[in-house]
């Protein structure tokens, strides 16, 4: 009887420890003083991502970056299980790649706040995972005029172990963004890490595991402020896993699939 109770207690403690480690997140201290205005914890009973929050971009036309994947809405490429979103890029029998790109456009979009993802992202050559945001209504015009905020993107073939946070606008975009800095994230594919931006009317600050590493300050250009700061309108969220292309680079012939896993997306104000 004593032995049985011991093993039961041990199992309970191990389960509690696992749950604690699974849910632990490294967020900045200031978050506790903010209000959570929206989140997706990917805890639903359905294996389909919540369609009240997400839509899907679909197609295989390269997306402006010569990417090779075909984005689909199929559950094989994006699904929810065990409390997290999985985006899977995979190669079919003909050597063609499929993947998924989820967007919250027209459904969930906000101006300013702290936006945080908790994720495991692939570190495989040829893959190009990204967690980012774009203007919901393009009120200043098409890209890059209405801006883009890349919370996190990682391309092992091009950047090796570097992970970038970047801002694009008319004043600087593409290969010459107005702001771009990198960090080295240990065990990026196997361990959970948090990636976030604090976005205010004065600056955009990038965070990883609760620590700031880059900042783009509003230059307050009075002549044409939207050229360097279009970041005063609602932005929506994008979660995608691209393959190949200008940053993904060449894909190893023996790579059959890779996966990005997102524990949650949270928006505080």
C-alpha positions as CSV (number, residue, x, y, z in Angstrom):
1,X,0.0,0.0,0.0
2,X,2.8,2.4,0.9
3,X,4.6,1.6,-2.4
4,X,1.4,2.1,-4.4
5,X,0.9,5.5,-2.8
6,X,4.5,6.4,-3.4
7,X,4.2,5.7,-7.1
8,X,0.9,7.5,-7.4
9,X,2.4,10.5,-5.7
10,X,5.4,10.4,-7.9
11,X,3.2,10.2,-11.0
12,X,1.2,13.2,-9.9
13,X,4.3,15.3,-9.1
14,X,5.8,14.4,-12.5
15,X,2.7,15.4,-14.3
16,X,2.5,18.7,-12.4
17,X,6.2,19.3,-13.2
18,X,5.6,18.6,-16.9
19,X,2.5,20.9,-17.0
20,X,4.5,23.6,-15.2
21,X,7.4,23.4,-17.6
22,X,5.0,23.2,-20.6
23,X,3.1,26.4,-19.6
24,X,6.0,28.4,-18.3
25,X,6.7,31.5,-20.5
26,X,9.4,34.1,-20.4
27,X,7.6,37.4,-20.8
28,X,8.7,40.9,-19.9
29,X,7.9,42.1,-16.4
30,X,5.7,44.9,-17.7
31,X,3.1,42.4,-19.1
32,X,1.6,41.8,-15.7
33,X,0.4,45.5,-15.7
34,X,-1.2,45.2,-19.1
35,X,-4.6,43.9,-20.2
36,X,-4.8,40.8,-22.4
37,X,-7.2,42.0,-25.2
38,X,-7.0,38.9,-27.3
39,X,-5.3,35.5,-27.5
40,X,-5.4,32.1,-29.1
41,X,-4.1,29.4,-26.8
42,X,-4.8,26.6,-29.3
43,X,-6.6,24.6,-26.7
44,X,-9.8,23.9,-28.6
45,X,-11.4,20.5,-29.0
46,X,-11.3,20.7,-32.8
47,X,-8.1,20.0,-34.7
48,X,-8.9,22.9,-37.0
49,X,-7.5,26.3,-36.0
50,X,-10.3,28.5,-34.7
51,X,-11.9,30.0,-37.8
52,X,-13.2,33.0,-35.8
53,X,-9.5,34.0,-35.5
54,X,-7.8,32.7,-38.6
55,X,-8.1,32.5,-42.3
56,X,-5.6,30.9,-44.7
57,X,-3.7,32.2,-47.6
58,X,-3.6,29.6,-50.4
59,X,-1.6,29.1,-53.5
60,X,1.8,28.3,-55.0
61,X,2.9,31.5,-56.8
62,X,6.1,32.2,-54.8
63,X,4.6,35.0,-52.7
64,X,7.1,37.5,-54.0
65,X,10.1,35.6,-52.7
66,X,10.4,32.7,-55.1
67,X,9.2,30.3,-52.4
68,X,8.5,26.8,-53.6
69,X,5.6,25.6,-51.3
70,X,1.9,25.5,-52.1
71,X,0.0,27.0,-49.2
72,X,-3.1,24.9,-48.4
73,X,-5.9,24.8,-45.8
74,X,-5.6,21.1,-45.4
75,X,-5.3,19.6,-41.9
76,X,-2.1,17.8,-43.1
77,X,-0.5,21.3,-43.2
78,X,-2.1,23.0,-40.2
79,X,-3.8,21.5,-37.2
80,X,-4.3,21.9,-33.5
81,X,-3.4,19.1,-31.1
82,X,-2.3,18.8,-27.4
83,X,-2.6,22.5,-26.8
84,X,-0.6,23.9,-29.7
85,X,-0.8,24.8,-33.4
86,X,1.3,22.7,-35.8
87,X,2.2,24.0,-39.2
88,X,3.8,21.2,-41.3
89,X,5.7,21.7,-44.5
90,X,6.0,18.4,-46.4
91,X,7.1,17.0,-49.7
92,X,4.8,14.8,-51.8
93,X,5.7,11.8,-54.0
94,X,6.4,14.2,-56.9
95,X,8.8,16.3,-54.9
96,X,6.3,19.2,-54.5
97,X,6.1,21.0,-51.2
98,X,2.9,22.0,-49.3
99,X,2.6,24.1,-46.1
100,X,0.3,26.6,-44.4
101,X,0.0,30.4,-43.8
102,X,-2.5,31.5,-41.2
103,X,-3.7,35.1,-41.1
104,X,-6.0,37.0,-38.8
105,X,-6.8,39.7,-41.4
106,X,-10.4,41.1,-41.2
107,X,-10.9,39.0,-38.0
108,X,-8.4,40.1,-35.4
109,X,-6.3,43.3,-35.8
110,X,-5.1,46.0,-33.3
111,X,-3.0,49.1,-33.0
112,X,-0.3,49.2,-30.4
113,X,0.4,46.9,-27.5
114,X,2.6,44.0,-26.7
115,X,2.3,41.0,-29.0
116,X,3.9,37.7,-28.0
117,X,4.2,34.2,-29.6
118,X,5.5,31.1,-27.8
119,X,6.9,28.8,-30.4
120,X,9.3,26.1,-31.5
121,X,10.5,26.8,-35.0
122,X,12.4,24.6,-37.5
123,X,16.1,25.0,-37.9
124,X,16.3,22.9,-41.1
125,X,18.1,24.2,-44.1
126,X,15.6,25.3,-46.7
127,X,12.9,26.2,-44.2
128,X,11.8,29.8,-43.5
129,X,9.4,30.1,-40.5
130,X,8.0,33.5,-39.6
131,X,5.8,35.2,-37.0
132,X,4.8,38.6,-38.2
133,X,2.3,41.4,-38.8
134,X,1.0,43.6,-41.6
135,X,-1.4,46.4,-42.1
136,X,-5.0,45.3,-42.0
137,X,-6.4,47.8,-44.5
138,X,-3.3,49.1,-46.3
139,X,-4.4,52.7,-45.5
140,X,-1.1,54.1,-46.8
141,X,-1.0,51.9,-49.9
142,X,0.4,48.5,-50.9
143,X,3.5,47.0,-49.4
144,X,5.8,48.4,-48.2
145,X,3.9,51.7,-47.8
146,X,1.6,50.5,-45.1
147,X,4.4,48.7,-43.2
148,X,5.4,45.3,-42.0
149,X,6.6,44.1,-38.5
150,X,8.5,40.8,-38.4
151,X,8.4,39.6,-34.8
152,X,10.6,36.6,-35.7
153,X,11.9,35.0,-38.8
154,X,14.6,32.3,-39.1
155,X,16.2,31.0,-42.3
156,X,19.0,28.5,-41.5
157,X,20.3,28.2,-45.1
158,X,20.8,32.0,-45.3
159,X,21.4,33.2,-41.7
160,X,22.6,30.0,-40.1
161,X,21.9,30.4,-36.3
162,X,20.6,34.0,-36.5
163,X,17.0,34.9,-35.8
164,X,15.8,38.3,-36.9
165,X,13.3,41.0,-35.9
166,X,12.6,43.5,-38.7
167,X,10.5,46.5,-39.7
168,X,9.7,47.4,-43.3
169,X,8.2,50.6,-44.6
170,X,8.7,53.0,-47.6
171,X,11.8,54.5,-45.9
172,X,13.5,51.0,-45.9
173,X,12.3,47.6,-47.0
174,X,13.3,44.3,-48.6
175,X,17.1,43.8,-48.4
176,X,17.5,47.3,-46.8
177,X,14.8,47.4,-44.1
178,X,14.4,50.5,-41.9
179,X,15.4,48.3,-38.9
180,X,16.7,44.7,-38.6
181,X,18.6,43.0,-35.8
182,X,19.4,39.4,-35.0
183,X,19.9,37.3,-31.9
184,X,21.1,33.7,-31.4
185,X,18.4,31.5,-30.0
186,X,19.6,28.3,-28.4
187,X,17.8,25.1,-29.3
188,X,15.3,27.0,-31.4
189,X,13.7,23.9,-32.7
190,X,13.5,21.8,-29.6
191,X,12.7,24.2,-26.8
192,X,9.9,26.8,-26.3
193,X,10.9,30.4,-26.7
194,X,8.8,33.6,-26.6
195,X,9.1,36.2,-29.3
196,X,7.4,39.5,-28.9
197,X,7.2,43.2,-29.8
198,X,6.2,46.2,-27.7
199,X,4.6,48.5,-30.2
200,X,3.8,52.1,-29.1
201,X,3.4,55.4,-30.8
202,X,7.0,56.1,-30.0
203,X,8.8,52.9,-30.8
204,X,8.8,49.2,-31.7
205,X,10.9,47.1,-29.4
206,X,11.7,43.4,-30.1
207,X,11.9,40.8,-27.3
208,X,13.1,37.2,-27.0
209,X,12.4,35.3,-23.9
210,X,11.4,38.5,-22.1
211,X,14.6,40.4,-22.9
212,X,14.8,43.4,-25.4
213,X,17.3,43.2,-28.2
214,X,16.3,45.8,-30.8
215,X,14.4,49.0,-31.1
216,X,13.1,51.2,-33.9
217,X,12.1,54.7,-32.7
218,X,9.5,56.8,-34.4
219,X,11.6,59.4,-36.3
220,X,8.8,61.9,-36.2
221,X,9.2,63.0,-39.8
222,X,6.9,65.9,-40.1
223,X,7.1,66.1,-43.9
224,X,5.9,62.6,-44.8
225,X,5.6,60.7,-41.5
226,X,3.9,57.6,-43.1
227,X,7.1,57.0,-45.1
228,X,9.1,56.1,-42.0
229,X,6.2,55.4,-39.6
230,X,3.1,53.8,-41.1
231,X,2.8,51.9,-37.8
232,X,-0.2,53.8,-36.4
233,X,-3.0,51.7,-37.9
234,X,-4.4,48.2,-37.2
235,X,-2.1,45.3,-38.0
236,X,-3.1,41.7,-38.3
237,X,-1.1,38.5,-37.5
238,X,0.6,36.0,-39.9
239,X,2.0,32.6,-38.9
240,X,3.7,30.7,-41.8
241,X,6.3,28.2,-42.7
242,X,7.8,28.9,-46.1
243,X,10.2,26.6,-48.0
244,X,13.1,27.7,-50.3
245,X,13.0,31.1,-52.0
246,X,15.2,34.2,-51.5
247,X,15.7,33.5,-47.8
248,X,14.8,29.9,-47.3
249,X,17.5,29.0,-49.8
250,X,18.2,25.6,-51.2
251,X,16.4,22.6,-49.7
252,X,18.3,19.4,-49.0
253,X,17.2,16.6,-51.2
254,X,16.7,14.2,-48.3
255,X,14.5,16.6,-46.3
256,X,10.9,15.3,-46.4
257,X,9.2,17.5,-43.9
258,X,9.6,20.0,-41.0
259,X,7.3,21.5,-38.5
260,X,6.7,24.8,-36.6
261,X,4.7,24.6,-33.3
262,X,3.0,27.6,-31.7
263,X,1.8,27.3,-28.1
264,X,-0.1,30.6,-28.1
265,X,-0.4,34.1,-29.6
266,X,-1.3,36.9,-27.1
267,X,-2.0,40.6,-27.6
268,X,-1.8,42.9,-24.5
269,X,-2.6,46.6,-24.3
